[in-house]
Amino acid sequence: MNRTSRIVIGGAVVGSVLFGGAAVATAQEDPSTQPAPGSEPGSVTITLSPEQVTFLCEQRLPKIEKRTSKLVERIQGDENTRGSAAWLRARADREREAGRETTAQVLEERADRREGHVDQLNKINKWATDFSTQYCESK
C-alpha cells in the first residue's frame, strides 16, 4: 500500500471514530434533565471511591500543597532568589543599564506574568486545604 492510500485510510478511520463518538455523546445527552438541587447549572458531581479519597488525601494533596507553597515562595522571593519576580526585575535593570531595552522589556513582562500566577496558586492551595480539612480529616 502506498503512502497516500495509508493517509487516506487513516484519515477515514480517525474521522469515523470522531464522528461516531460525537454521535454517541449527543445521543446520551438529555437536555431536559434539571441540575441537582443546590448545584449550579453546568456543574458536575463527581463521586470518589474510598480508595481514591485515601490516595488523594495521603499522596496527591500533600504534593499539591507543597508545590504551590514552594512556587509562591519562589515568585515572591527577593532579588537573590533565582526565578523570583524581583530577580527578573533586577535582571531587567541590568539589561537596561547595558542598553538592551528590548530584553529588559521582555524580562519585565515575564516578571509581571509570574506575579500574576500567585493568585491562581493561592486558589489551588486553598482548594487543596479545604478539601483536606473537609474530607481527609474526617476519617
Buried (B, 14 or more C-beta within 10 A) or exposed (E): EEEEEEEEEEEEEEEEEEEEEEEEEEEEEEEEEEEEEEEEEEEEEEEEEEEEBEEBBEEEBBEBBEBBBEBBEBBBBEBEBEEBBBBBBBBBBEBBEEEBEEBBEBBBEBBEEBBEBBEEBEEBBEBBBEBBEEBBEEE
